[in-house]
Amino acid sequence: MIYQQFCYNLLWEKTVRNKDNHCMEVIRLKGLVSIKDKPQQVIVQGVHELYDLEETPVSWKGDTERTNRLVLIGRNLDKDILKQLFITTVTETEKQWTALFKEDQVCT
């Protein structure tokens, strides 16, 4: 699933860095996301390296624009970079994705 890639790189691999090249550390993650081809709204919650996606009983209305909202609490977070990374991940634009992080820059 596409959101898993976002969470994997941000929470587990810790390959996402801010403009000052500091590793972004997420302590808490919570949000409501739209998953393509799923009529239900999905809640995402995470603490440190653990996260979970759970379908809700609430369906998106057919004519309503689907909105993704995430709240992140942590250290060295950069809203602009995280927003672009999330958008890139959900739109599956690999060229932009690789420009945002490099696997050889794993935070320690």
C-alpha distances in whole Angstrom, upper triangle without the diagonal:
4,6,5,7,9,10,11,13,15,15,16,17,19,19,19,23,25,28,30,28,27,24,22,22,20,22,20,17,17,16,15,12,12,9,10,12,12,15,15,15,12,14,13,15,16,19,20,17,16,13,12,10,13,13,17,20,20,19,19,22,22,24,23,21,17,18,15,17,17,20,20,23,24,26,26,24,24,23,23,21,18,18,18,15,13,14,14,10,10,12,11,15,15,19,18,16,18,21,20,19,21,20,24,24,22,24,26
4,5,5,7,9,10,11,13,14,15,16,17,17,16,20,22,24,27,25,25,22,20,20,19,21,19,16,16,15,14,11,11,8,10,12,13,16,16,15,13,14,13,15,16,19,19,17,16,14,13,11,14,15,18,21,21,20,19,22,22,23,22,19,16,16,13,15,15,18,18,21,22,24,24,21,21,20,20,18,15,15,15,12,10,11,10,7,6,9,8,11,12,16,15,12,15,18,16,16,18,18,22,22,21,22,25
4,5,5,6,8,10,11,12,13,14,15,16,15,18,20,23,25,24,23,20,17,17,15,17,16,12,13,12,11,9,10,8,11,14,13,16,15,13,11,11,9,12,12,15,16,14,13,11,10,9,12,13,16,19,19,19,18,21,22,23,21,19,15,14,11,12,12,14,14,18,19,21,21,18,19,17,18,16,13,13,14,11,8,10,11,7,7,11,10,14,14,17,16,13,16,18,16,16,18,18,22,21,20,21,23
4,5,5,6,9,10,10,10,12,14,14,15,18,20,24,26,23,22,19,17,17,15,17,16,13,14,14,14,12,13,11,14,16,16,19,17,16,13,13,10,12,12,14,14,12,11,9,9,9,12,14,18,21,21,21,21,24,25,27,25,22,19,18,15,16,14,16,16,18,19,21,21,19,20,19,20,18,15,16,16,13,11,13,13,10,10,13,12,15,15,18,17,14,16,19,17,16,18,17,20,20,18,19,21
4,5,5,6,8,10,10,10,12,12,12,16,18,21,23,21,20,17,16,16,15,18,17,15,16,16,16,14,15,13,15,18,18,21,20,19,16,16,13,15,14,16,16,13,13,12,13,13,16,18,21,24,24,24,23,27,27,28,26,23,20,19,16,17,15,17,16,19,19,20,20,18,18,18,18,16,13,14,14,10,10,12,11,7,9,12,10,13,12,15,14,11,13,15,13,13,14,13,17,17,15,17,20
4,6,6,6,8,10,10,11,11,10,13,15,18,21,19,18,15,13,14,12,15,14,12,13,13,14,12,14,13,15,19,18,21,20,18,15,15,12,13,12,15,14,12,13,11,13,12,16,18,20,24,24,23,22,26,26,27,25,22,19,17,13,14,12,14,13,16,16,17,17,15,15,14,15,12,10,11,11,8,7,10,9,6,8,11,11,13,12,15,13,10,12,14,12,11,14,14,17,16,15,16,19
4,6,5,5,7,9,10,11,11,14,16,20,21,19,18,14,12,12,10,12,12,9,11,12,14,13,15,14,17,20,19,22,20,18,15,13,10,10,9,11,10,9,9,8,10,11,14,17,19,23,23,23,23,26,28,29,26,24,20,18,14,14,12,13,11,14,14,16,16,14,15,15,17,14,11,13,14,11,9,13,13,10,12,15,14,16,16,19,17,14,15,17,14,13,15,15,18,17,15,15,18
4,6,6,5,6,8,9,10,14,17,20,22,19,18,14,13,13,12,14,14,13,15,16,18,16,18,17,19,22,21,24,23,21,17,17,13,13,11,13,11,8,10,9,12,13,17,19,22,26,26,26,26,30,30,32,29,27,23,21,18,18,15,17,15,17,16,17,18,16,17,18,19,16,13,16,16,12,12,15,14,11,13,16,15,17,16,18,17,13,15,17,14,13,14,12,15,15,13,14,16
4,6,6,5,6,6,7,11,14,17,18,15,15,11,11,11,11,14,15,14,16,17,19,18,19,19,21,24,23,26,25,23,20,19,15,16,13,14,12,10,12,12,15,16,20,22,25,29,29,28,28,31,32,33,30,27,24,22,18,18,16,17,14,16,15,16,15,14,15,16,16,13,11,14,14,10,11,14,13,10,13,16,14,15,14,16,15,11,12,14,11,9,10,9,12,11,10,11,14
4,6,6,5,6,6,9,12,15,16,14,13,9,8,8,8,11,12,11,14,15,17,17,19,19,21,24,24,26,25,22,19,17,14,13,11,12,10,9,11,11,14,15,19,22,24,28,28,28,27,30,31,32,29,26,23,21,17,16,13,14,11,12,11,12,12,11,12,13,14,11,9,12,13,10,10,14,13,11,14,17,16,17,16,18,16,13,14,15,11,10,12,12,14,13,11,11,13
4,6,6,9,9,12,14,18,19,16,14,11,9,7,7,9,10,10,13,15,18,17,20,20,23,25,24,27,25,22,19,17,13,12,9,9,7,5,8,9,12,14,18,21,23,27,27,28,28,31,33,34,31,28,25,22,19,17,14,14,11,12,11,12,13,12,15,16,17,15,12,15,16,13,13,17,17,14,17,20,19,20,19,21,19,16,17,18,15,13,15,14,16,14,11,11,13
4,6,8,10,13,16,20,20,18,16,12,11,10,10,12,13,13,16,18,21,20,22,21,24,27,26,28,27,25,21,19,16,14,11,11,9,6,8,10,13,16,19,22,25,29,29,30,30,34,35,36,33,31,27,25,21,21,18,18,15,16,14,15,16,15,18,19,20,17,15,18,19,15,16,19,18,16,18,21,20,21,20,22,20,17,17,19,16,14,14,12,14,13,10,10,12
4,5,8,11,15,18,19,15,14,10,11,11,12,14,16,16,19,21,23,22,24,23,25,28,27,30,29,27,23,22,18,18,15,15,12,9,12,14,17,19,22,25,28,32,32,32,32,35,36,37,35,32,29,26,23,22,19,20,17,18,16,16,16,15,17,19,20,16,15,18,18,14,16,19,17,15,18,21,19,20,18,19,18,15,14,16,14,11,11,8,11,10,7,8,10
4,6,8,11,15,15,12,10,7,7,7,9,12,14,14,18,20,22,22,24,24,26,29,29,31,30,27,24,22,18,17,14,14,11,10,13,14,18,20,23,26,29,32,32,33,32,35,37,37,34,32,28,26,22,21,18,18,14,15,13,12,12,12,14,16,17,14,13,16,16,13,15,18,17,16,19,21,19,20,18,20,18,15,14,15,13,10,10,9,11,9,6,6,8
4,6,10,13,14,10,10,7,8,10,12,15,17,17,20,21,23,22,24,24,26,29,29,32,30,28,25,24,20,20,17,17,14,13,16,17,20,21,25,28,30,34,34,34,33,36,37,37,34,31,28,26,22,22,19,19,16,17,15,14,13,13,13,16,16,12,12,15,15,12,14,17,15,14,18,19,18,18,16,16,15,12,11,12,9,6,7,6,8,6,5,6,10
4,7,10,11,9,8,6,6,9,10,14,16,15,18,19,21,20,23,23,25,28,28,30,29,27,24,22,19,19,17,17,14,14,17,17,20,21,24,27,29,33,32,32,31,34,35,35,32,29,26,23,20,19,16,16,14,15,13,12,10,9,10,12,12,9,8,12,12,9,11,14,13,13,16,18,17,17,15,16,13,11,11,11,8,6,8,9,11,8,8,8,12
4,7,8,5,5,4,5,9,12,15,17,17,20,21,24,23,25,26,28,31,31,33,32,29,27,25,22,21,19,19,16,16,19,20,23,24,28,30,32,36,35,35,33,36,37,37,34,31,28,25,22,21,18,18,15,15,13,11,8,8,8,11,12,8,9,13,13,11,14,16,15,16,19,20,20,19,18,17,15,13,13,12,8,7,9,11,12,9,9,8,12
4,5,5,5,6,6,10,12,16,17,17,20,21,24,23,26,27,29,32,32,34,33,30,27,26,23,22,20,20,18,18,21,22,24,25,29,31,33,36,35,35,33,36,37,37,33,30,28,25,22,20,18,17,14,14,12,10,7,7,6,9,9,7,9,12,12,11,14,16,16,17,20,21,21,20,19,19,16,15,15,13,10,10,12,15,15,12,13,11,14
4,5,7,10,10,14,16,19,21,21,23,24,26,26,28,29,31,35,35,36,35,32,30,29,26,26,24,24,21,22,25,25,28,29,32,34,36,39,38,37,36,38,39,38,35,31,30,27,24,22,20,20,17,18,16,13,9,10,7,11,10,8,11,13,13,13,16,18,17,19,22,23,23,21,20,19,16,16,16,13,11,11,14,17,17,13,15,14,17
4,6,9,10,14,16,19,22,22,25,26,29,29,31,32,34,38,38,39,38,35,33,31,28,27,25,24,22,23,26,26,30,31,34,36,38,41,40,40,39,41,42,41,38,35,33,30,27,25,23,21,19,18,16,12,9,10,10,13,13,12,14,17,16,16,19,21,21,22,25,26,26,24,23,22,19,19,18,16,13,13,15,17,17,13,15,13,15
4,7,9,12,15,19,21,21,24,26,28,28,30,31,33,36,36,38,37,34,32,30,27,26,24,23,20,20,24,25,28,29,33,35,37,41,40,40,38,41,42,41,38,35,33,30,27,25,22,22,19,18,16,13,9,11,11,14,14,12,14,17,16,15,18,21,20,20,24,25,24,23,21,20,18,17,16,14,11,10,12,14,13,9,11,10,12
4,6,9,12,15,18,19,22,24,27,27,30,30,32,36,36,38,36,33,30,28,25,24,21,20,17,18,21,22,26,27,31,33,35,39,38,39,37,40,41,41,38,35,32,29,26,24,21,20,16,16,12,9,6,9,10,14,14,12,13,17,17,16,18,21,21,21,24,26,25,24,23,22,20,18,18,16,13,12,13,15,14,10,10,8,10
4,6,10,13,15,16,20,22,25,24,27,28,30,33,33,35,33,30,27,25,22,21,18,17,14,14,18,19,22,24,28,30,32,36,36,36,35,38,39,39,36,33,30,27,24,22,19,18,14,14,11,8,7,8,10,13,15,12,12,16,16,14,16,19,19,19,22,24,23,22,21,21,19,17,16,16,13,11,12,13,13,9,8,6,8
4,6,10,12,13,16,18,21,21,24,25,27,31,30,32,30,27,24,22,19,17,15,14,11,12,16,16,20,21,25,27,29,33,32,33,32,35,36,36,33,30,27,24,21,19,15,14,11,10,7,6,5,5,8,11,12,10,9,13,14,12,14,17,17,17,20,22,21,22,21,21,19,16,17,16,13,12,14,14,15,12,11,9,11
4,6,9,11,15,17,20,21,24,25,28,31,30,32,29,26,23,21,17,15,12,11,8,10,13,14,18,20,23,26,28,31,31,32,31,35,36,37,33,31,28,25,21,19,15,13,10,9,5,5,6,7,10,13,15,13,12,15,17,15,16,19,20,18,21,24,23,24,23,24,21,19,19,19,16,14,16,16,17,14,12,9,11
4,6,7,11,14,17,18,21,22,25,28,27,29,26,23,20,17,14,12,9,8,6,8,10,11,14,17,20,23,24,28,27,29,28,31,33,34,31,28,25,22,18,16,12,10,7,6,4,7,9,8,11,12,15,14,11,14,16,14,14,18,19,17,19,22,22,23,23,25,22,19,20,21,17,16,18,18,20,17,15,13,14
4,7,10,14,18,19,23,24,27,30,28,29,27,23,20,17,14,11,8,6,5,8,10,11,14,17,19,22,24,27,27,29,29,32,34,35,32,29,26,23,20,17,13,11,8,6,5,8,11,10,14,15,18,17,14,17,20,18,17,21,22,21,22,25,25,27,27,28,26,23,24,24,21,20,22,21,23,20,18,15,16
4,7,10,14,16,20,21,25,27,25,26,23,20,17,14,11,8,6,5,6,9,9,9,12,14,16,19,20,24,24,25,25,29,31,32,28,26,23,20,17,14,10,8,6,5,7,10,13,12,15,15,18,17,14,16,19,17,16,20,21,20,20,24,24,26,26,28,25,23,25,25,22,21,23,23,25,23,20,18,19
4,7,11,12,16,17,21,24,22,23,20,17,14,10,7,5,5,6,8,10,10,8,10,11,14,16,17,21,21,22,22,25,27,28,25,23,20,17,13,11,7,6,5,6,9,12,14,12,14,13,16,16,12,14,17,15,13,16,18,16,17,20,21,23,24,26,23,21,23,24,20,20,22,22,25,23,20,19,21
4,7,10,14,15,19,22,19,20,17,13,11,7,5,4,6,9,12,13,12,9,10,10,11,14,14,18,17,19,19,22,24,25,22,20,17,14,11,8,6,5,7,9,12,16,18,15,16,15,18,18,14,14,18,16,14,16,19,17,17,20,22,24,25,27,24,22,25,26,22,22,25,25,28,26,24,23,24
4,6,10,13,16,19,16,17,14,10,8,6,5,7,9,12,15,16,14,11,11,10,11,12,12,16,14,16,15,18,21,21,18,16,13,10,7,5,4,6,9,12,15,18,20,16,17,15,17,17,14,13,16,16,12,14,17,16,14,18,20,22,24,26,23,21,24,25,22,23,26,26,29,27,25,25,27
4,7,10,13,16,13,13,11,7,6,5,6,9,12,16,18,19,17,13,12,9,10,10,10,13,11,12,11,15,17,18,15,13,10,8,6,5,7,9,12,15,18,22,23,19,20,17,19,19,16,14,17,17,13,14,17,16,14,17,19,22,24,26,24,22,25,26,23,24,27,28,31,29,28,28,30
4,6,10,12,11,11,9,6,5,6,7,11,13,17,19,19,17,14,12,9,10,10,11,14,12,12,11,14,16,17,14,12,8,7,4,6,8,11,14,17,20,23,23,20,20,17,18,18,15,13,15,15,11,12,15,13,10,13,16,18,20,23,21,19,23,24,21,23,26,26,29,28,27,27,30
4,6,9,8,8,8,6,6,9,10,14,17,20,22,22,20,16,14,11,11,10,11,13,11,10,8,12,13,14,12,10,6,7,6,9,11,15,17,21,23,26,27,23,23,20,20,20,17,15,17,16,12,12,15,13,10,12,14,17,20,23,21,20,23,25,23,24,27,27,31,30,29,29,32
4,6,6,8,8,8,7,10,11,15,17,21,23,21,20,16,14,10,11,10,12,14,13,11,10,14,14,16,14,13,9,10,9,12,14,17,19,23,25,28,28,24,24,22,22,21,18,17,18,16,13,13,14,12,9,11,13,16,18,22,20,19,22,24,22,23,26,26,30,29,28,29,32
4,6,8,10,10,11,14,15,19,21,25,26,25,23,20,17,14,15,13,15,16,15,12,11,14,13,15,14,12,10,12,12,15,17,21,22,26,28,30,30,27,26,24,24,23,20,19,19,18,15,14,15,13,9,10,12,15,18,21,20,19,22,24,23,24,27,27,31,31,30,31,34
4,6,9,11,12,16,17,21,23,27,29,27,25,22,19,15,15,13,15,15,15,12,11,13,12,15,15,14,12,14,15,18,20,24,26,29,31,34,34,31,30,28,27,27,24,22,22,21,18,17,18,16,13,14,15,19,21,24,24,22,26,28,27,28,30,30,34,34,33,35,37
4,6,8,9,13,15,18,21,25,27,25,23,19,17,13,12,9,11,12,11,9,9,12,12,15,14,14,11,13,14,17,18,22,24,27,30,33,33,30,30,27,27,27,24,22,23,22,18,18,20,17,14,16,17,21,23,26,25,24,27,29,28,29,31,31,35,34,33,34,37
4,7,9,13,16,19,22,26,29,28,25,21,18,15,13,9,10,10,8,5,6,8,9,12,12,12,10,13,14,17,19,22,25,28,31,34,35,31,31,28,29,29,26,24,25,24,20,20,22,20,16,18,20,23,26,29,28,27,30,32,30,31,34,34,38,37,36,37,39
4,6,10,13,16,20,23,26,25,22,19,15,12,10,6,6,6,6,4,6,9,11,14,13,13,10,12,13,15,17,20,22,26,28,32,33,29,29,27,28,28,24,23,24,23,20,20,22,20,17,19,21,24,27,30,28,27,30,32,30,31,33,33,37,36,35,35,37
4,7,10,13,17,20,23,23,20,17,14,10,9,6,6,8,6,6,6,10,12,14,12,12,9,10,10,11,13,16,19,22,25,28,29,26,26,23,24,25,21,20,22,21,17,18,20,18,15,18,20,23,25,28,27,25,28,30,28,29,31,31,35,34,32,33,35
4,7,10,13,17,20,19,17,13,10,6,5,4,6,9,9,9,10,14,16,18,15,15,11,11,9,11,12,14,16,20,22,26,27,24,24,22,23,23,19,18,20,19,15,17,19,16,14,17,19,22,24,27,25,23,26,28,26,26,29,29,32,31,29,29,32
4,7,10,14,17,17,14,10,8,6,5,6,7,11,11,12,13,16,19,21,18,17,13,12,10,10,10,12,14,16,19,23,24,21,22,20,22,22,18,18,20,19,15,17,20,17,15,19,20,23,25,28,26,24,27,28,25,26,28,28,31,30,28,28,29
4,7,11,13,13,11,7,6,5,6,9,10,14,14,16,16,20,22,23,20,19,15,13,10,10,8,10,11,14,16,20,21,18,20,18,20,19,16,16,18,16,13,16,18,15,14,18,19,22,23,26,24,21,24,25,22,22,25,25,28,26,24,24,26
4,7,10,11,8,5,5,7,9,12,13,16,17,19,19,23,25,27,24,22,19,16,13,12,9,9,10,12,14,17,20,17,19,18,21,20,16,17,20,18,15,18,20,18,17,21,22,24,25,28,25,23,25,26,23,23,25,25,27,26,23,23,24
4,7,7,5,4,6,9,11,15,16,20,21,22,23,26,29,30,27,25,21,19,16,14,11,10,9,10,12,15,17,15,18,17,20,19,15,17,20,17,15,19,20,18,18,22,22,24,25,27,25,22,24,25,22,21,23,22,25,23,20,19,20
4,6,5,6,9,12,15,18,20,23,24,26,26,30,32,33,30,28,25,22,19,17,13,12,10,10,10,13,16,15,18,18,21,20,17,19,22,19,18,21,23,20,21,25,25,27,27,29,27,24,25,27,23,22,24,23,25,23,20,18,19
4,6,8,12,15,18,21,23,27,27,29,29,33,35,36,33,30,27,24,21,19,15,13,11,10,9,11,14,14,17,18,21,19,16,19,21,18,18,21,22,20,21,25,25,26,26,28,26,22,24,25,21,19,21,20,21,19,16,14,15
4,7,10,14,17,20,23,26,27,28,29,32,34,36,33,30,27,25,21,19,16,15,13,13,12,14,16,16,18,19,22,19,17,19,21,18,17,21,21,18,20,24,23,25,24,26,24,21,22,23,20,18,19,18,20,18,15,14,14
4,7,11,13,17,19,23,24,26,26,30,32,34,31,29,25,23,20,19,16,15,13,14,14,17,19,18,21,21,23,21,18,20,22,19,18,21,22,19,20,24,23,25,25,27,26,22,24,26,22,21,22,20,23,22,18,18,18
4,7,10,14,16,20,21,22,23,26,28,30,27,25,22,20,16,16,13,13,12,14,15,18,20,18,20,20,22,20,17,18,20,18,16,19,20,17,17,21,21,23,23,26,24,21,23,25,22,21,22,21,24,23,20,19,21
4,6,10,13,16,17,19,20,24,26,28,25,24,20,19,16,15,13,14,14,16,18,21,23,21,23,22,24,22,19,20,22,19,16,19,21,17,17,21,21,24,24,27,26,23,25,27,24,23,25,24,27,26,23,23,24
4,7,10,13,14,15,16,20,22,24,22,20,17,16,13,13,12,14,15,18,20,23,24,22,23,22,23,22,19,19,21,18,15,18,19,16,15,18,19,22,23,26,25,22,25,27,24,24,26,25,28,27,25,25,27
4,6,10,11,13,15,18,20,23,21,20,17,16,14,15,14,16,18,20,22,26,27,25,26,24,26,25,22,21,24,22,18,20,22,19,17,21,22,25,26,29,28,25,28,30,27,27,29,29,32,31,29,29,30
4,7,8,9,12,15,17,20,18,18,15,15,14,15,16,18,20,23,25,28,30,27,28,26,27,27,23,22,24,23,19,21,22,20,17,20,22,25,27,30,29,26,29,31,29,29,31,31,34,34,31,32,34
4,5,8,10,14,16,19,17,17,14,15,14,15,16,18,20,23,26,30,31,28,29,27,28,28,25,24,26,25,21,22,25,22,20,23,24,28,29,33,31,29,32,34,31,32,34,34,37,36,34,34,36
4,6,10,12,15,18,17,18,16,17,17,18,19,21,24,27,30,33,35,32,32,30,31,32,28,27,29,28,24,25,27,25,22,25,27,30,32,35,34,32,35,37,35,35,38,37,41,40,38,38,40
4,7,9,12,15,13,15,12,14,15,16,18,20,23,26,29,33,34,31,31,28,29,30,27,25,27,27,23,23,26,24,21,23,26,29,31,34,32,31,34,36,33,34,37,37,41,40,38,38,40
4,6,9,12,11,12,10,13,14,16,18,21,24,27,30,34,35,31,31,28,29,30,26,24,26,26,22,22,24,23,19,21,24,27,29,32,31,30,33,34,32,34,37,37,40,39,38,38,41
4,6,8,7,8,7,10,12,14,17,20,23,27,30,33,34,30,29,26,27,28,25,22,24,24,20,19,22,21,17,19,22,25,28,30,28,28,31,32,31,32,35,36,39,38,37,38,40
4,6,5,8,9,12,14,17,20,23,26,30,33,36,36,33,32,29,29,30,27,25,26,27,23,22,25,24,20,21,24,27,30,32,31,30,34,35,33,35,38,39,42,41,40,41,44
4,6,8,9,13,16,19,22,25,29,32,35,38,38,34,33,30,30,31,28,25,26,27,24,22,24,24,20,20,23,26,29,31,30,30,34,34,33,35,38,39,43,42,41,42,45
4,7,9,12,16,19,22,25,29,32,35,38,38,34,33,29,29,30,28,25,26,27,24,22,24,24,20,21,24,26,29,31,30,30,34,34,33,35,38,40,43,42,42,42,45
4,6,9,13,15,19,22,25,28,32,34,34,31,29,26,26,27,25,22,23,24,21,19,22,22,19,19,23,25,28,30,28,28,32,32,31,33,36,37,41,40,39,40,42
4,6,10,13,16,20,23,26,29,31,31,27,26,22,22,24,22,18,19,21,18,16,19,19,15,16,19,21,25,26,24,25,28,29,27,29,33,34,38,36,36,36,39
4,7,10,13,17,20,23,26,29,29,25,24,21,21,22,19,16,18,18,15,13,16,16,13,14,17,19,23,25,23,22,26,27,25,27,30,31,35,34,33,33,36
4,6,10,13,16,20,23,25,25,22,21,17,17,19,16,13,15,16,13,12,15,15,12,14,17,19,22,24,21,21,25,25,23,25,28,29,33,31,31,31,34
4,7,10,13,17,19,22,22,18,18,15,15,16,13,11,13,13,10,10,13,12,10,12,15,17,20,22,19,18,22,22,20,22,25,26,29,28,27,27,30
4,7,10,14,17,19,20,16,16,13,14,15,12,10,13,14,10,11,15,14,13,15,18,20,22,24,21,20,23,23,20,22,25,26,29,27,26,26,29
4,6,10,13,16,17,13,13,11,13,13,10,9,13,12,10,12,15,14,13,16,18,20,22,23,20,19,22,22,19,20,23,24,27,25,23,23,25
4,7,10,13,14,11,12,10,13,14,11,11,15,14,12,15,17,17,16,20,21,23,24,26,23,21,24,23,20,21,24,25,27,25,23,22,24
4,7,10,11,8,10,9,13,13,9,11,14,13,12,15,17,16,17,20,21,23,23,25,22,20,22,22,18,18,21,22,24,22,20,18,20
4,7,10,8,11,11,15,15,12,14,17,16,16,19,21,20,21,24,25,26,26,28,24,22,24,24,20,20,23,23,25,22,20,18,19
4,7,6,10,11,15,14,12,15,18,16,16,20,21,20,22,25,25,26,26,27,24,22,23,23,19,18,21,21,22,19,17,15,16
4,5,9,11,15,14,13,16,18,17,18,21,22,21,24,26,26,27,26,27,24,22,23,22,18,17,20,20,21,17,16,13,14
4,7,10,12,11,11,14,16,15,17,20,20,20,23,25,25,25,24,24,21,20,20,19,16,15,17,19,19,16,15,12,14
4,6,9,8,8,11,13,12,13,16,17,17,19,22,22,22,22,23,19,18,19,18,14,14,17,18,20,16,16,14,16
4,6,5,6,9,10,11,12,14,15,16,18,20,21,20,21,20,17,16,17,16,12,13,17,19,20,17,17,15,18
4,6,5,6,9,10,10,12,14,15,16,18,20,19,20,20,17,16,18,17,13,15,19,21,23,20,20,19,21
4,6,5,6,9,10,11,12,14,16,16,18,17,18,18,14,14,16,14,11,14,17,20,22,19,20,19,23
4,5,5,6,9,10,10,12,14,15,16,15,16,15,12,11,13,11,8,10,14,16,18,16,16,16,20
4,5,5,6,9,10,10,12,14,15,15,16,16,13,11,14,13,9,11,15,17,19,17,16,16,19
4,5,5,6,8,10,11,12,14,14,16,16,13,12,15,14,11,14,17,19,22,20,20,20,23
4,5,5,6,8,10,10,12,11,12,13,9,9,12,11,8,11,15,18,20,18,19,20,23
4,6,5,6,9,10,10,10,11,12,8,7,10,10,7,9,13,14,17,16,16,17,21
4,5,5,6,9,10,11,12,14,11,9,13,13,11,12,16,17,20,19,19,19,23
4,5,5,6,8,9,11,13,10,9,13,13,12,14,17,19,22,21,21,22,26
4,6,5,6,6,8,9,6,6,10,10,9,12,15,16,20,19,20,21,25
4,5,5,7,8,11,9,7,10,12,11,12,15,16,19,19,19,20,23
4,5,8,10,13,12,10,14,15,14,16,18,19,23,22,22,24,27
4,6,9,11,10,10,13,15,14,16,19,20,24,23,24,25,29
4,6,9,9,8,11,13,13,14,16,17,21,21,22,24,27
4,6,6,6,9,10,11,13,15,17,20,20,21,24,27
4,5,5,6,9,10,11,12,14,17,18,19,22,25
4,5,6,7,9,11,12,14,17,18,19,22,26
4,6,5,7,9,12,14,17,17,18,20,24
4,5,5,7,9,11,14,14,15,18,21
4,5,6,7,9,12,12,14,16,20
4,6,7,11,13,12,15,17,20
4,7,10,12,11,13,14,18
4,7,9,8,9,11,15
4,5,6,8,11,14
4,5,6,10,13
4,6,9,11
4,6,9
4,7
4
